[in-house]
Amino acid sequence: GAVVSQHPSWVICKSGTSVKIECRSLDFQATTMFWYRQFPKQSLMLMATSNEGSKATYEQGVEKDKFLINHASLTLSTLTVTSAHPEDSSFYICSARDSGESYNEQFFGPGTRLTVL
Amino acid sequence: DAKTTQPTSMDCAEGRAANLPCNHSTISGNEYVYWYRQIHSQGPQYIIHGLKNNETNEMASLIITEDRKSSTLILPHATLRDTAVYYCIVRPTNSGNTPLVFGKGTRLSVIA
């Protein structure tokens, strides 16, 4: 099956710093990737849709200037949490859709746990 | 909005079949039923999907009622590693770039 990786798997940072999370599709090309956030004991919440070569589409309530998304290639999307604060501590999960497949299966990365002190 | 209803939690004895129900009474004719699961601190994992007919793969079986208003995911011989949150999701066959929308899912605990 298709593999999606994320780096780092976990990160601890100080309040006010920025953190970049990478999402890669390892064996397929993805024109579209999705970013989710999950707080403890809650379900996944869609943050934004990342489109290769164009601007991301953010869900209502998600600050686009705080959560910068760059999808510069068909295999890489990055999420940068700018000026992170403790309330940004969460589990961030990316997902990618195989552009070459007709059935639009969505594959998930292993997640990145962000802790902001 | 998630268009499915699932029990909040279920227990299952190790080695027994785990039957996870899902109600999707407003499902339309062009929508698939998908099942994913999320083991603690991991990304969601695809299990199975179906449209009308029952489906089986190496992980599970999916039984969809004739009226398609509900379905059951069956793990035939549950192991401790099947402890996870199971999500039932409906989405159109021609979903394009529409992302998966997750509801609250069912927390399955497999007990030794």
Boltz contact constraints between the chains, C-beta under 6 A:
constraints:
  - contact:
      token1: [A, 32]
      token2: [B, 97]
      max_distance: 6.0
  - contact:
      token1: [A, 34]
      token2: [B, 99]
      max_distance: 6.0
  - contact:
      token1: [A, 43]
      token2: [B, 102]
      max_distance: 6.0
  - contact:
      token1: [A, 43]
      token2: [B, 104]
      max_distance: 6.0
  - contact:
      token1: [A, 44]
      token2: [B, 102]
      max_distance: 6.0
  - contact:
      token1: [A, 46]
      token2: [B, 99]
      max_distance: 6.0
  - contact:
      token1: [A, 93]
      token2: [B, 43]
      max_distance: 6.0
  - contact:
      token1: [A, 104]
      token2: [B, 95]
      max_distance: 6.0
  - contact:
      token1: [A, 106]
      token2: [B, 100]
      max_distance: 6.0
  - contact:
      token1: [A, 108]
      token2: [B, 43]
      max_distance: 6.0
  - contact:
      token1: [A, 108]
      token2: [B, 44]
      max_distance: 6.0
  - contact:
      token1: [A, 109]
      token2: [B, 43]
      max_distance: 6.0
  - contact:
      token1: [A, 110]
      token2: [B, 42]
      max_distance: 6.0
  - contact:
      token1: [A, 110]
      token2: [B, 43]
      max_distance: 6.0
  - contact:
      token1: [A, 111]
      token2: [B, 43]
      max_distance: 6.0
